[in-house]
């Protein structure tokens, strides 16, 4: 096709970019007072098998392996991973303010569990990858919801509830991607 004919062809409008985070700003990062128990609780959100660290690395991995065939979905995964990075940063700051050390490990039943790449699911098929991402988001929502109720520091629980808003959006997006691309 020559240049003249290309100019006369209708241009398809680009798809609107879907927001990957809630519109409300994050509350200020502060705590009522240090509380090492709360810091330990948040370390699970930061660096465990069902954590922000796992979400970031899993979504980026899935974006790499899906990019060739599912470019738009891969870009969405990258954008969601960036929001999860913000959550990781918030959690790290809260852990410090609560008197903890934001190392990439969590404690479960008095055992330290160091975060590692084996916590990521490395699926390459679209449907399986997105199903794993859905499971990770749902686990995060469930844990954050329990923590928001258990943590009596109003500043920390407000921040957690704000993070939940983002996670609900991610869950909705992943379900939509699964429906759109898997038929």
C-alpha positions as CSV (number, residue, x, y, z in Angstrom):
1,X,0.0,0.0,0.0
2,X,1.4,3.4,-0.9
3,X,1.8,6.4,1.4
4,X,-1.2,8.2,-0.1
5,X,-3.6,5.3,0.6
6,X,-2.3,4.9,4.1
7,X,-3.3,8.4,5.0
8,X,-6.9,7.8,3.9
9,X,-7.4,4.7,6.0
10,X,-9.4,5.0,9.2
11,X,-7.3,5.0,12.3
12,X,-8.5,2.8,15.1
13,X,-8.8,4.6,18.3
14,X,-6.4,3.3,21.0
15,X,-8.0,1.5,23.9
16,X,-8.2,3.7,27.0
17,X,-5.6,2.9,29.6
18,X,-7.4,1.3,32.5
19,X,-6.4,2.6,36.0
20,X,-4.4,0.0,38.0
21,X,-4.8,1.8,41.3
22,X,-7.5,3.5,43.3
23,X,-7.9,7.2,42.7
24,X,-7.7,8.1,46.4
25,X,-4.3,9.2,47.7
26,X,-2.4,7.0,50.1
27,X,-2.7,8.2,53.7
28,X,0.4,9.6,55.3
29,X,2.9,7.0,56.4
30,X,2.9,7.1,60.2
31,X,2.2,5.0,63.2
32,X,0.6,5.7,66.6
33,X,3.6,4.2,68.4
34,X,6.2,1.4,67.8
35,X,4.8,-2.1,67.9
36,X,7.1,-5.0,66.9
37,X,4.2,-7.4,66.7
38,X,2.6,-5.2,64.0
39,X,5.9,-4.9,62.3
40,X,6.2,-8.7,62.2
41,X,2.7,-9.0,60.8
42,X,3.5,-6.6,58.0
43,X,6.7,-8.5,57.2
44,X,4.5,-11.3,55.9
45,X,2.9,-8.8,53.5
46,X,6.3,-7.6,52.4
47,X,8.3,-10.7,51.9
48,X,6.6,-14.1,52.0
49,X,5.2,-16.5,49.4
50,X,2.0,-14.4,49.3
51,X,3.7,-11.0,49.5
52,X,4.2,-7.8,47.6
53,X,7.8,-9.0,46.8
54,X,6.3,-12.2,45.2
55,X,3.6,-10.2,43.4
56,X,6.2,-7.8,41.9
57,X,8.5,-10.6,40.6
58,X,5.7,-12.9,39.5
59,X,3.9,-10.1,37.5
60,X,7.1,-8.9,35.9
61,X,8.1,-12.5,35.0
62,X,4.6,-13.1,33.5
63,X,4.9,-9.9,31.5
64,X,8.2,-11.0,30.0
65,X,7.0,-14.4,28.9
66,X,3.6,-13.2,27.7
67,X,4.8,-10.1,25.9
68,X,5.2,-11.6,22.4
69,X,1.6,-12.9,22.2
70,X,-0.3,-10.8,24.8
71,X,1.5,-7.5,24.6
72,X,-1.3,-5.4,26.0
73,X,-1.9,-7.8,28.9
74,X,1.9,-7.9,29.5
75,X,1.9,-4.1,29.7
76,X,-0.9,-4.2,32.2
77,X,1.1,-6.6,34.4
78,X,4.0,-4.3,34.4
79,X,1.8,-1.4,35.5
80,X,0.3,-3.5,38.3
81,X,3.8,-4.5,39.4
82,X,4.7,-0.8,39.8
83,X,1.7,-0.3,42.1
84,X,2.9,-3.4,44.1
85,X,6.3,-1.7,44.3
86,X,4.6,1.3,46.0
87,X,3.0,-1.1,48.4
88,X,6.3,-2.7,49.2
89,X,7.8,0.7,49.9
90,X,4.9,1.7,52.2
91,X,5.2,-1.6,54.1
92,X,9.0,-1.2,54.5
93,X,8.6,2.3,55.9
94,X,5.8,1.2,58.3
95,X,7.9,-1.7,59.5
96,X,10.7,0.7,60.4
97,X,8.4,3.1,62.1
98,X,6.9,0.2,64.1
99,X,10.4,-0.7,65.3
100,X,11.1,-3.6,63.0
101,X,13.7,-4.3,60.3
102,X,12.3,-4.5,56.8
103,X,14.5,-7.4,55.6
104,X,13.2,-9.7,52.9
105,X,12.0,-12.4,55.3
106,X,9.0,-13.1,57.4
107,X,8.4,-15.1,60.5
108,X,5.8,-17.8,60.7
109,X,5.3,-20.0,63.8
110,X,8.6,-18.7,65.2
111,X,10.5,-19.7,62.1
112,X,12.2,-17.2,59.8
113,X,11.5,-17.6,56.2
114,X,13.8,-15.8,53.8
115,X,12.1,-14.5,50.6
116,X,13.4,-16.3,47.5
117,X,12.6,-16.7,43.8
118,X,11.1,-20.2,44.4
119,X,8.1,-18.4,45.9
120,X,7.2,-17.2,42.4
121,X,5.1,-19.3,40.0
122,X,6.8,-19.5,36.6
123,X,3.9,-20.4,34.4
124,X,4.2,-19.5,30.7
125,X,0.7,-20.3,29.5
126,X,-1.5,-17.2,29.7
127,X,-4.5,-18.8,31.4
128,X,-2.4,-20.5,34.1
129,X,-0.2,-17.4,34.7
130,X,-3.3,-15.2,35.2
131,X,-5.0,-17.7,37.4
132,X,-1.8,-17.7,39.6
133,X,-1.9,-13.9,39.7
134,X,-5.6,-14.0,40.7
135,X,-4.8,-16.4,43.5
136,X,-2.0,-14.2,44.7
137,X,-4.2,-11.1,44.7
138,X,-7.0,-12.9,46.5
139,X,-4.5,-14.2,49.2
140,X,-3.2,-10.6,49.7
141,X,-6.8,-9.2,50.0
142,X,-7.7,-11.9,52.6
143,X,-4.5,-11.3,54.6
144,X,-4.8,-7.5,54.5
145,X,-8.4,-7.7,55.5
146,X,-7.6,-9.8,58.6
147,X,-4.7,-7.5,59.5
148,X,-6.8,-4.3,59.1
149,X,-9.2,-5.7,61.7
150,X,-6.5,-7.0,64.0
151,X,-4.2,-4.0,64.0
152,X,-5.5,-1.4,66.4
153,X,-3.1,1.4,65.3
154,X,-5.6,3.6,63.3
155,X,-2.8,5.0,61.0
156,X,-1.6,1.5,60.0
157,X,-5.0,0.0,59.5
158,X,-6.1,3.0,57.4
159,X,-3.1,2.5,55.1
160,X,-3.8,-1.2,54.9
161,X,-7.4,-0.5,53.9
162,X,-6.1,1.8,51.2
163,X,-3.8,-0.9,49.8
164,X,-6.8,-3.3,49.8
165,X,-8.5,-0.9,47.4
166,X,-5.6,-1.3,44.9
167,X,-5.6,-5.1,45.3
168,X,-9.3,-5.3,44.6
169,X,-8.7,-3.4,41.3
170,X,-5.9,-5.7,40.4
171,X,-8.1,-8.7,41.1
172,X,-10.8,-7.3,38.8
173,X,-8.3,-6.6,36.0
174,X,-6.9,-10.1,36.2
175,X,-10.4,-11.6,36.0
176,X,-11.2,-9.4,33.1
177,X,-8.0,-10.4,31.3
178,X,-8.7,-14.0,31.9
179,X,-12.2,-13.6,30.4
180,X,-11.0,-11.5,27.5
181,X,-8.1,-13.7,26.4
182,X,-9.3,-17.1,27.4
183,X,-12.7,-16.9,25.9
